[in-house]
Amino acid sequence: MTTRKKKLIKTTGFAGKVLSTGLTGGICVAISLYFGYQFDLYFDSRPIGILGGIFVGLAAAGVQTWKQLKESLEEFENDKHRE
């Protein structure tokens, strides 16, 4: 494989990880908002459920982002030692 192809594969993999992180964060917030909305409908407690959903979703997104960032940094360090 040529150096150019290797560089393209590495760049594409990095872009995929960035997009994956954003998608994961959005899904965390969306699911939490849905359950917060359902909580509000069931208990008639507007806007407590939605606000709680936002905070829980942002916390979950932050945890997932941290995990993915840590994994990417470990992979970067391993690639650096291979070269």
Biopython code that builds the backbone (N, CA, C, O; Angstrom):
import numpy as np
from Bio.PDB.StructureBuilder import StructureBuilder

atoms = [
    (1, "MET", "N", (0.832, -1.165, 0.000)),
    (1, "MET", "CA", (0.000, 0.000, 0.000)),
    (1, "MET", "C", (0.885, 1.240, 0.000)),
    (1, "MET", "O", (1.909, 1.286, 0.682)),
    (2, "THR", "N", (0.483, 2.231, -0.765)),
    (2, "THR", "CA", (1.290, 3.447, -0.848)),
    (2, "THR", "C", (1.069, 4.319, 0.380)),
    (2, "THR", "O", (0.104, 4.149, 1.125)),
    (3, "THR", "N", (1.980, 5.246, 0.566)),
    (3, "THR", "CA", (1.894, 6.161, 1.694)),
    (3, "THR", "C", (0.643, 7.032, 1.591)),
    (3, "THR", "O", (0.010, 7.348, 2.599)),
    (4, "ARG", "N", (0.299, 7.409, 0.377)),
    (4, "ARG", "CA", (-0.881, 8.252, 0.175)),
    (4, "ARG", "C", (-2.161, 7.520, 0.593)),
    (4, "ARG", "O", (-3.042, 8.106, 1.221)),
    (5, "LYS", "N", (-2.253, 6.240, 0.239)),
    (5, "LYS", "CA", (-3.433, 5.455, 0.624)),
    (5, "LYS", "C", (-3.503, 5.284, 2.132)),
    (5, "LYS", "O", (-4.584, 5.367, 2.715)),
    (6, "LYS", "N", (-2.366, 5.046, 2.768)),
    (6, "LYS", "CA", (-2.346, 4.896, 4.221)),
    (6, "LYS", "C", (-2.814, 6.178, 4.903)),
    (6, "LYS", "O", (-3.568, 6.141, 5.875)),
    (7, "LYS", "N", (-2.353, 7.311, 4.377)),
    (7, "LYS", "CA", (-2.733, 8.593, 4.953)),
    (7, "LYS", "C", (-4.233, 8.838, 4.785)),
    (7, "LYS", "O", (-4.882, 9.357, 5.694)),
    (8, "LEU", "N", (-4.785, 8.469, 3.632)),
    (8, "LEU", "CA", (-6.210, 8.631, 3.372)),
    (8, "LEU", "C", (-7.033, 7.760, 4.315)),
    (8, "LEU", "O", (-8.049, 8.204, 4.849)),
    (9, "ILE", "N", (-6.595, 6.524, 4.519)),
    (9, "ILE", "CA", (-7.307, 5.625, 5.421)),
    (9, "ILE", "C", (-7.270, 6.165, 6.846)),
    (9, "ILE", "O", (-8.280, 6.125, 7.548)),
    (10, "LYS", "N", (-6.130, 6.665, 7.275)),
    (10, "LYS", "CA", (-5.994, 7.211, 8.624)),
    (10, "LYS", "C", (-6.892, 8.443, 8.802)),
    (10, "LYS", "O", (-7.540, 8.600, 9.837)),
    (11, "THR", "N", (-6.924, 9.315, 7.787)),
    (11, "THR", "CA", (-7.750, 10.525, 7.848)),
    (11, "THR", "C", (-9.228, 10.166, 7.873)),
    (11, "THR", "O", (-9.999, 10.752, 8.632)),
    (12, "THR", "N", (-9.625, 9.210, 7.051)),
    (12, "THR", "CA", (-11.018, 8.783, 7.006)),
    (12, "THR", "C", (-11.431, 8.167, 8.333)),
    (12, "THR", "O", (-12.539, 8.411, 8.811)),
    (13, "GLY", "N", (-10.564, 7.381, 8.924)),
    (13, "GLY", "CA", (-10.858, 6.788, 10.226)),
    (13, "GLY", "C", (-11.033, 7.845, 11.297)),
    (13, "GLY", "O", (-11.903, 7.715, 12.159)),
    (14, "PHE", "N", (-10.215, 8.898, 11.255)),
    (14, "PHE", "CA", (-10.326, 9.983, 12.217)),
    (14, "PHE", "C", (-11.651, 10.717, 12.043)),
    (14, "PHE", "O", (-12.322, 11.030, 13.026)),
    (15, "ALA", "N", (-12.033, 10.994, 10.787)),
    (15, "ALA", "CA", (-13.300, 11.678, 10.519)),
    (15, "ALA", "C", (-14.478, 10.841, 11.008)),
    (15, "ALA", "O", (-15.449, 11.375, 11.544)),
    (16, "GLY", "N", (-14.386, 9.533, 10.820)),
    (16, "GLY", "CA", (-15.449, 8.651, 11.301)),
    (16, "GLY", "C", (-15.589, 8.685, 12.805)),
    (16, "GLY", "O", (-16.703, 8.647, 13.328)),
    (17, "LYS", "N", (-14.479, 8.755, 13.504)),
    (17, "LYS", "CA", (-14.526, 8.816, 14.971)),
    (17, "LYS", "C", (-15.140, 10.129, 15.454)),
    (17, "LYS", "O", (-15.900, 10.146, 16.423)),
    (18, "VAL", "N", (-14.811, 11.215, 14.783)),
    (18, "VAL", "CA", (-15.378, 12.518, 15.165)),
    (18, "VAL", "C", (-16.885, 12.516, 14.932)),
    (18, "VAL", "O", (-17.648, 12.968, 15.786)),
    (19, "LEU", "N", (-17.314, 12.011, 13.783)),
    (19, "LEU", "CA", (-18.748, 11.945, 13.490)),
    (19, "LEU", "C", (-19.458, 11.002, 14.462)),
    (19, "LEU", "O", (-20.585, 11.275, 14.874)),
    (20, "SER", "N", (-18.824, 9.923, 14.821)),
    (20, "SER", "CA", (-19.399, 8.978, 15.763)),
    (20, "SER", "C", (-19.598, 9.621, 17.132)),
    (20, "SER", "O", (-20.611, 9.384, 17.790)),
    (21, "THR", "N", (-18.649, 10.421, 17.553)),
    (21, "THR", "CA", (-18.753, 11.099, 18.842)),
    (21, "THR", "C", (-19.943, 12.054, 18.858)),
    (21, "THR", "O", (-20.699, 12.095, 19.828)),
    (22, "GLY", "N", (-20.104, 12.818, 17.788)),
    (22, "GLY", "CA", (-21.232, 13.743, 17.696)),
    (22, "GLY", "C", (-22.567, 13.022, 17.655)),
    (22, "GLY", "O", (-23.528, 13.440, 18.301)),
    (23, "LEU", "N", (-22.624, 11.950, 16.904)),
    (23, "LEU", "CA", (-23.858, 11.177, 16.802)),
    (23, "LEU", "C", (-24.213, 10.545, 18.147)),
    (23, "LEU", "O", (-25.379, 10.547, 18.543)),
    (24, "THR", "N", (-23.239, 10.016, 18.835)),
    (24, "THR", "CA", (-23.479, 9.405, 20.140)),
    (24, "THR", "C", (-24.011, 10.438, 21.133)),
    (24, "THR", "O", (-24.947, 10.163, 21.884)),
    (25, "GLY", "N", (-23.416, 11.613, 21.130)),
    (25, "GLY", "CA", (-23.881, 12.674, 22.023)),
    (25, "GLY", "C", (-25.307, 13.092, 21.718)),
    (25, "GLY", "O", (-26.112, 13.286, 22.629)),
    (26, "GLY", "N", (-25.618, 13.229, 20.444)),
    (26, "GLY", "CA", (-26.976, 13.600, 20.055)),
    (26, "GLY", "C", (-27.997, 12.552, 20.439)),
    (26, "GLY", "O", (-29.100, 12.885, 20.873)),
    (27, "ILE", "N", (-27.643, 11.293, 20.285)),
    (27, "ILE", "CA", (-28.550, 10.210, 20.651)),
    (27, "ILE", "C", (-28.774, 10.180, 22.161)),
    (27, "ILE", "O", (-29.896, 9.955, 22.616)),
    (28, "CYS", "N", (-27.717, 10.404, 22.938)),
    (28, "CYS", "CA", (-27.857, 10.435, 24.397)),
    (28, "CYS", "C", (-28.839, 11.520, 24.827)),
    (28, "CYS", "O", (-29.709, 11.281, 25.664)),
    (29, "VAL", "N", (-28.697, 12.700, 24.257)),
    (29, "VAL", "CA", (-29.583, 13.812, 24.612)),
    (29, "VAL", "C", (-31.005, 13.534, 24.133)),
    (29, "VAL", "O", (-31.960, 13.789, 24.867)),
    (30, "ALA", "N", (-31.160, 13.018, 22.919)),
    (30, "ALA", "CA", (-32.495, 12.758, 22.376)),
    (30, "ALA", "C", (-33.249, 11.715, 23.206)),
    (30, "ALA", "O", (-34.430, 11.898, 23.499)),
    (31, "ILE", "N", (-32.589, 10.646, 23.579)),
    (31, "ILE", "CA", (-33.252, 9.604, 24.380)),
    (31, "ILE", "C", (-33.648, 10.161, 25.751)),
    (31, "ILE", "O", (-34.748, 9.901, 26.237)),
    (32, "SER", "N", (-32.755, 10.919, 26.363)),
    (32, "SER", "CA", (-33.063, 11.497, 27.673)),
    (32, "SER", "C", (-34.210, 12.501, 27.583)),
    (32, "SER", "O", (-35.056, 12.561, 28.475)),
    (33, "LEU", "N", (-34.240, 13.284, 26.515)),
    (33, "LEU", "CA", (-35.350, 14.223, 26.329)),
    (33, "LEU", "C", (-36.671, 13.488, 26.144)),
    (33, "LEU", "O", (-37.700, 13.912, 26.672)),
    (34, "TYR", "N", (-36.645, 12.407, 25.408)),
    (34, "TYR", "CA", (-37.865, 11.623, 25.198)),
    (34, "TYR", "C", (-38.412, 11.104, 26.529)),
    (34, "TYR", "O", (-39.602, 11.236, 26.817)),
    (35, "PHE", "N", (-37.529, 10.513, 27.333)),
    (35, "PHE", "CA", (-37.994, 9.993, 28.621)),
    (35, "PHE", "C", (-38.415, 11.116, 29.564)),
    (35, "PHE", "O", (-39.346, 10.944, 30.350)),
    (36, "GLY", "N", (-37.746, 12.252, 29.494)),
    (36, "GLY", "CA", (-38.168, 13.401, 30.289)),
    (36, "GLY", "C", (-39.540, 13.907, 29.873)),
    (36, "GLY", "O", (-40.354, 14.276, 30.720)),
    (37, "TYR", "N", (-39.795, 13.926, 28.586)),
    (37, "TYR", "CA", (-41.097, 14.340, 28.069)),
    (37, "TYR", "C", (-42.187, 13.361, 28.516)),
    (37, "TYR", "O", (-43.266, 13.778, 28.936)),
    (38, "GLN", "N", (-41.901, 12.062, 28.424)),
    (38, "GLN", "CA", (-42.867, 11.055, 28.868)),
    (38, "GLN", "C", (-43.136, 11.178, 30.374)),
    (38, "GLN", "O", (-44.264, 11.000, 30.832)),
    (39, "PHE", "N", (-42.080, 11.484, 31.130)),
    (39, "PHE", "CA", (-42.235, 11.717, 32.569)),
    (39, "PHE", "C", (-43.179, 12.881, 32.810)),
    (39, "PHE", "O", (-44.065, 12.793, 33.661)),
    (40, "ASP", "N", (-43.002, 13.973, 32.070)),
    (40, "ASP", "CA", (-43.872, 15.141, 32.204)),
    (40, "ASP", "C", (-45.319, 14.813, 31.850)),
    (40, "ASP", "O", (-46.237, 15.264, 32.534)),
    (41, "LEU", "N", (-45.530, 14.044, 30.804)),
    (41, "LEU", "CA", (-46.890, 13.684, 30.420)),
    (41, "LEU", "C", (-47.561, 12.823, 31.495)),
    (41, "LEU", "O", (-48.733, 13.023, 31.815)),
    (42, "TYR", "N", (-46.824, 11.884, 32.038)),
    (42, "TYR", "CA", (-47.393, 10.955, 33.015)),
    (42, "TYR", "C", (-47.705, 11.659, 34.344)),
    (42, "TYR", "O", (-48.778, 11.458, 34.914)),
    (43, "PHE", "N", (-46.780, 12.475, 34.833)),
    (43, "PHE", "CA", (-46.943, 13.118, 36.137)),
    (43, "PHE", "C", (-47.445, 14.552, 36.048)),
    (43, "PHE", "O", (-47.630, 15.205, 37.075)),
    (44, "ASP", "N", (-47.671, 15.054, 34.825)),
    (44, "ASP", "CA", (-48.092, 16.442, 34.601)),
    (44, "ASP", "C", (-47.203, 17.407, 35.381)),
    (44, "ASP", "O", (-47.676, 18.218, 36.177)),
    (45, "SER", "N", (-45.910, 17.293, 35.128)),
    (45, "SER", "CA", (-44.918, 18.054, 35.899)),
    (45, "SER", "C", (-44.062, 18.955, 35.017)),
    (45, "SER", "O", (-42.879, 19.156, 35.294)),
    (46, "ARG", "N", (-44.656, 19.498, 33.956)),
    (46, "ARG", "CA", (-43.867, 20.317, 33.030)),
    (46, "ARG", "C", (-43.188, 21.445, 33.764)),
    (46, "ARG", "O", (-43.825, 22.003, 34.657)),
    (47, "PRO", "N", (-42.006, 21.827, 33.493)),
    (47, "PRO", "CA", (-40.963, 21.340, 32.583)),
    (47, "PRO", "C", (-39.898, 20.518, 33.300)),
    (47, "PRO", "O", (-38.786, 20.368, 32.794)),
    (48, "ILE", "N", (-40.230, 19.988, 34.469)),
    (48, "ILE", "CA", (-39.237, 19.282, 35.286)),
    (48, "ILE", "C", (-38.622, 18.099, 34.535)),
    (48, "ILE", "O", (-37.402, 17.936, 34.543)),
    (49, "GLY", "N", (-39.433, 17.286, 33.899)),
    (49, "GLY", "CA", (-38.936, 16.101, 33.194)),
    (49, "GLY", "C", (-38.026, 16.454, 32.033)),
    (49, "GLY", "O", (-36.982, 15.832, 31.836)),
    (50, "ILE", "N", (-38.431, 17.459, 31.264)),
    (50, "ILE", "CA", (-37.610, 17.852, 30.113)),
    (50, "ILE", "C", (-36.277, 18.444, 30.589)),
    (50, "ILE", "O", (-35.223, 18.124, 30.039)),
    (51, "LEU", "N", (-36.325, 19.291, 31.590)),
    (51, "LEU", "CA", (-35.074, 19.855, 32.118)),
    (51, "LEU", "C", (-34.178, 18.760, 32.681)),
    (51, "LEU", "O", (-32.966, 18.767, 32.461)),
    (52, "GLY", "N", (-34.774, 17.822, 33.405)),
    (52, "GLY", "CA", (-33.996, 16.696, 33.912)),
    (52, "GLY", "C", (-33.417, 15.876, 32.777)),
    (52, "GLY", "O", (-32.274, 15.426, 32.848)),
    (53, "GLY", "N", (-34.211, 15.679, 31.721)),
    (53, "GLY", "CA", (-33.741, 14.944, 30.555)),
    (53, "GLY", "C", (-32.562, 15.621, 29.886)),
    (53, "GLY", "O", (-31.621, 14.959, 29.446)),
    (54, "ILE", "N", (-32.615, 16.939, 29.812)),
    (54, "ILE", "CA", (-31.493, 17.681, 29.214)),
    (54, "ILE", "C", (-30.220, 17.465, 30.025)),
    (54, "ILE", "O", (-29.162, 17.176, 29.466)),
    (55, "PHE", "N", (-30.325, 17.605, 31.344)),
    (55, "PHE", "CA", (-29.134, 17.456, 32.188)),
    (55, "PHE", "C", (-28.592, 16.033, 32.182)),
    (55, "PHE", "O", (-27.380, 15.825, 32.124)),
    (56, "VAL", "N", (-29.490, 15.055, 32.243)),
    (56, "VAL", "CA", (-29.054, 13.659, 32.211)),
    (56, "VAL", "C", (-28.431, 13.342, 30.853)),
    (56, "VAL", "O", (-27.399, 12.675, 30.779)),
    (57, "GLY", "N", (-29.059, 13.820, 29.781)),
    (57, "GLY", "CA", (-28.537, 13.582, 28.431)),
    (57, "GLY", "C", (-27.174, 14.213, 28.222)),
    (57, "GLY", "O", (-26.288, 13.597, 27.630)),
    (58, "LEU", "N", (-26.997, 15.436, 28.701)),
    (58, "LEU", "CA", (-25.693, 16.092, 28.564)),
    (58, "LEU", "C", (-24.622, 15.375, 29.384)),
    (58, "LEU", "O", (-23.476, 15.257, 28.952)),
    (59, "ALA", "N", (-25.002, 14.897, 30.567)),
    (59, "ALA", "CA", (-24.041, 14.149, 31.381)),
    (59, "ALA", "C", (-23.649, 12.846, 30.683)),
    (59, "ALA", "O", (-22.472, 12.488, 30.641)),
    (60, "ALA", "N", (-24.640, 12.143, 30.137)),
    (60, "ALA", "CA", (-24.355, 10.888, 29.436)),
    (60, "ALA", "C", (-23.500, 11.147, 28.199)),
    (60, "ALA", "O", (-22.579, 10.386, 27.905)),
    (61, "ALA", "N", (-23.808, 12.224, 27.475)),
    (61, "ALA", "CA", (-23.015, 12.574, 26.291)),
    (61, "ALA", "C", (-21.580, 12.910, 26.685)),
    (61, "ALA", "O", (-20.639, 12.543, 25.980)),
    (62, "GLY", "N", (-21.410, 13.604, 27.802)),
    (62, "GLY", "CA", (-20.066, 13.932, 28.271)),
    (62, "GLY", "C", (-19.267, 12.698, 28.635)),
    (62, "GLY", "O", (-18.080, 12.608, 28.321)),
    (63, "VAL", "N", (-19.910, 11.747, 29.295)),
    (63, "VAL", "CA", (-19.229, 10.504, 29.674)),
    (63, "VAL", "C", (-18.828, 9.725, 28.423)),
    (63, "VAL", "O", (-17.702, 9.236, 28.331)),
    (64, "GLN", "N", (-19.737, 9.610, 27.469)),
    (64, "GLN", "CA", (-19.428, 8.873, 26.243)),
    (64, "GLN", "C", (-18.324, 9.557, 25.444)),
    (64, "GLN", "O", (-17.449, 8.893, 24.890)),
    (65, "THR", "N", (-18.367, 10.884, 25.386)),
    (65, "THR", "CA", (-17.321, 11.629, 24.679)),
    (65, "THR", "C", (-15.967, 11.391, 25.340)),
    (65, "THR", "O", (-14.962, 11.197, 24.657)),
    (66, "TRP", "N", (-15.945, 11.408, 26.672)),
    (66, "TRP", "CA", (-14.700, 11.168, 27.403)),
    (66, "TRP", "C", (-14.154, 9.769, 27.104)),
    (66, "TRP", "O", (-12.954, 9.601, 26.886)),
    (67, "LYS", "N", (-15.038, 8.765, 27.093)),
    (67, "LYS", "CA", (-14.604, 7.402, 26.805)),
    (67, "LYS", "C", (-14.031, 7.286, 25.390)),
    (67, "LYS", "O", (-12.994, 6.656, 25.185)),
    (68, "GLN", "N", (-14.710, 7.898, 24.420)),
    (68, "GLN", "CA", (-14.240, 7.817, 23.043)),
    (68, "GLN", "C", (-12.935, 8.594, 22.866)),
    (68, "GLN", "O", (-12.055, 8.167, 22.119)),
    (69, "LEU", "N", (-12.808, 9.723, 23.544)),
    (69, "LEU", "CA", (-11.575, 10.501, 23.463)),
    (69, "LEU", "C", (-10.410, 9.725, 24.075)),
    (69, "LEU", "O", (-9.315, 9.702, 23.514)),
    (70, "LYS", "N", (-10.642, 9.100, 25.203)),
    (70, "LYS", "CA", (-9.599, 8.305, 25.862)),
    (70, "LYS", "C", (-9.159, 7.147, 24.960)),
    (70, "LYS", "O", (-7.966, 6.875, 24.827)),
    (71, "GLU", "N", (-10.124, 6.475, 24.347)),
    (71, "GLU", "CA", (-9.817, 5.368, 23.436)),
    (71, "GLU", "C", (-9.017, 5.859, 22.220)),
    (71, "GLU", "O", (-8.076, 5.196, 21.785)),
    (72, "SER", "N", (-9.392, 7.006, 21.684)),
    (72, "SER", "CA", (-8.683, 7.553, 20.525)),
    (72, "SER", "C", (-7.257, 7.948, 20.879)),
    (72, "SER", "O", (-6.338, 7.741, 20.088)),
    (73, "LEU", "N", (-7.070, 8.517, 22.066)),
    (73, "LEU", "CA", (-5.726, 8.908, 22.487)),
    (73, "LEU", "C", (-4.834, 7.688, 22.697)),
    (73, "LEU", "O", (-3.650, 7.711, 22.360)),
    (74, "GLU", "N", (-5.405, 6.627, 23.254)),
    (74, "GLU", "CA", (-4.629, 5.395, 23.427)),
    (74, "GLU", "C", (-4.242, 4.814, 22.067)),
    (74, "GLU", "O", (-3.116, 4.349, 21.886)),
    (75, "GLU", "N", (-5.165, 4.842, 21.123)),
    (75, "GLU", "CA", (-4.875, 4.348, 19.778)),
    (75, "GLU", "C", (-3.808, 5.207, 19.098)),
    (75, "GLU", "O", (-2.936, 4.687, 18.401)),
    (76, "PHE", "N", (-3.883, 6.520, 19.303)),
    (76, "PHE", "CA", (-2.890, 7.430, 18.744)),
    (76, "PHE", "C", (-1.506, 7.128, 19.302)),
    (76, "PHE", "O", (-0.524, 7.114, 18.560)),
    (77, "GLU", "N", (-1.427, 6.888, 20.596)),
    (77, "GLU", "CA", (-0.138, 6.568, 21.225)),
    (77, "GLU", "C", (0.419, 5.250, 20.692)),
    (77, "GLU", "O", (1.620, 5.129, 20.450)),
    (78, "ASN", "N", (-0.462, 4.262, 20.511)),
    (78, "ASN", "CA", (-0.001, 2.982, 19.958)),
    (78, "ASN", "C", (0.497, 3.140, 18.525)),
    (78, "ASN", "O", (1.500, 2.534, 18.149)),
    (79, "ASP", "N", (-0.191, 3.946, 17.726)),
    (79, "ASP", "CA", (0.250, 4.180, 16.340)),
    (79, "ASP", "C", (1.579, 4.939, 16.320)),
    (79, "ASP", "O", (2.427, 4.687, 15.464)),
    (80, "LYS", "N", (1.755, 5.852, 17.247)),
    (80, "LYS", "CA", (2.984, 6.639, 17.302)),
    (80, "LYS", "C", (4.181, 5.741, 17.625)),
    (80, "LYS", "O", (5.273, 5.950, 17.095)),
    (81, "HIS", "N", (3.984, 4.758, 18.478)),
    (81, "HIS", "CA", (5.071, 3.864, 18.853)),
    (81, "HIS", "C", (5.388, 2.869, 17.736)),
    (81, "HIS", "O", (6.513, 2.377, 17.651)),
    (82, "ARG", "N", (4.408, 2.570, 16.878)),
    (82, "ARG", "CA", (4.637, 1.630, 15.758)),
    (82, "ARG", "C", (5.486, 2.239, 14.664)),
    (82, "ARG", "O", (6.233, 1.535, 13.985)),
    (83, "GLU", "N", (5.374, 3.553, 14.491)),
    (83, "GLU", "CA", (6.100, 4.201, 13.383)),
    (83, "GLU", "C", (7.514, 4.438, 13.682)),
    (83, "GLU", "O", (8.241, 4.973, 12.845)),
]
sb = StructureBuilder()
sb.init_structure("model")
sb.init_model(0)
sb.init_chain("A")
sb.init_seg("    ")
for serial, (resi, resn, name, xyz) in enumerate(atoms, 1):
    if name == "N":
        sb.init_residue(resn, " ", resi, " ")
    sb.init_atom(name, np.array(xyz, "f"), 0.0, 1.0, " ", f" {name:<3s}", serial, name[0])
structure = sb.get_structure()
